[in-house]
Amino acid sequence: MNGVRKAVEPFLNDAFAASNLATLEAKLRYVPIIMPDNMRARYPARSKLRKKERVYDCAPQLDYNIFVEGSFEEQLREYLRGVAESTPHLAGLGATPQQIEDFAMIIATAVERILGVQSHGVVKRI
């Protein structure tokens, strides 16, 4: 999962900074929970909106098997599916409808853009 995080985090930080989300004074903390089926009950999703602090702690349960057996693309999709769960909570952080729409669009196009960047990087190295 570390490789997925290392691909997603800088991409999202750059994409959010280059969008109208840059003016949103709030924080999204993403800590996904990836546990095998026999442990899922002990580690439920723990997402929580902290309106006063202007923070959304996004801690969804992700599909463990994808991170064990899935391709890098499948792992990216699952990781970003978890991030997307934040979308309806952005209004509680003061996001405008346009900022929420932009957030959703960035997330929806992230896998293809990340893979495109990585493919481009591989081509550069050859």
N, C-alpha and C positions, 0 to 999 in steps of 0.2 A: 504494500500500500504506500510505502514511502516514495516510490518512484512516481506514483500517480499524484500524490500531494505535491511533489516537487515540480510536476508539470502544470498542475492546476493553479496552485497558489500564485505564482508570479503572473500567469496569464490573467487571472481574475483581478489581481491588484492593478495591473496595467490597464485592463479594459474598464474597470470601474473609475480609475483616475482620469481616463480620457473621455468619460461620459458625464452626463449631468449628475451622476451619483457622487461625483467629487465634492459637490456642495452639501451633501447630506451629512450632517454631524451626528453620526451614529456608528456603532460598531457591530459587526457580525462576527461572532466567534464560532468556528466550526470544529466540532470534535465528534466525528462519527464513531458509532459503536459497531464493531465488527466481531461478532462472537459466533461460535458454532451453535447449532440448534439446541443442544443440551444445556447451554449456558445463557441463552437469550432471555429466559424468564428472570434471571438474576441481574441482568443488565438491560433494563427497558430503555426506550428512547427517553431522553431527558431534556428536550428542548423547552426553553422558557423565555418569554419576553420580559425584559426588565425595563419597563417604560421610563421610570425616573432616571435610570442610568443611561438610557438611550442605547441599550445593548440587547441583542437577540442572541442567546446561546442556542445554537442549532446542534443538537446531538441526536440525530436519528439512528435507527438501527439499519445497517446496510447488509446486503446479502453476502454472508461469509463465503459461500461456495464460489462466488464470482471472483473473490480475491485469492482463492486457492487454485481454482482451475480455469478461470476465464482469461481471455485475451486482454492485452493492455487496453484496447478500445472498449471492451465490455466493462473493465474496471473503471475507466474514465466515466462512462455513462452512468454507472451505479454511484460513483462518488459524487458526480454532479446532480444526480437525482436527489441525493440527500441535501445538497446545497439549495436546490430548487424548492425544498420544503419551507424555506425561509420567506419565499415570495409573499404569501398572504399576511405575513407579520410586519412587513416593511412599513405599512401605513401606521402601525402603532409606534414606529420610530420616527414618524414625521415625514416619511417619503411622499412625494406627490404622485398622482396617477401616472404621470410621464416617467418619473424615476422608477416606479414599479414596473412599468412596461419595458423600460430600457434594461432593467435588471433581468427580467424574464427573457428578453431577447439575447442578452449576453450569455446567459446560462444555456439557452436553447441552441446556440451556435458554437458553444465552447469546444465540444469534442472535435468537430471538423476543423475548427481553427487551430486547436492545439496540435492535432495530427498533421495538419498542413505545415505548421511551423516546424514540427519535428522532422517531417519528410524533407523539408527544405534544408534543415540543419544537416541531415545525413548527406544530402547531395553536396552541400558545401564542403564537407569533410573529405569527400572522395577525391 
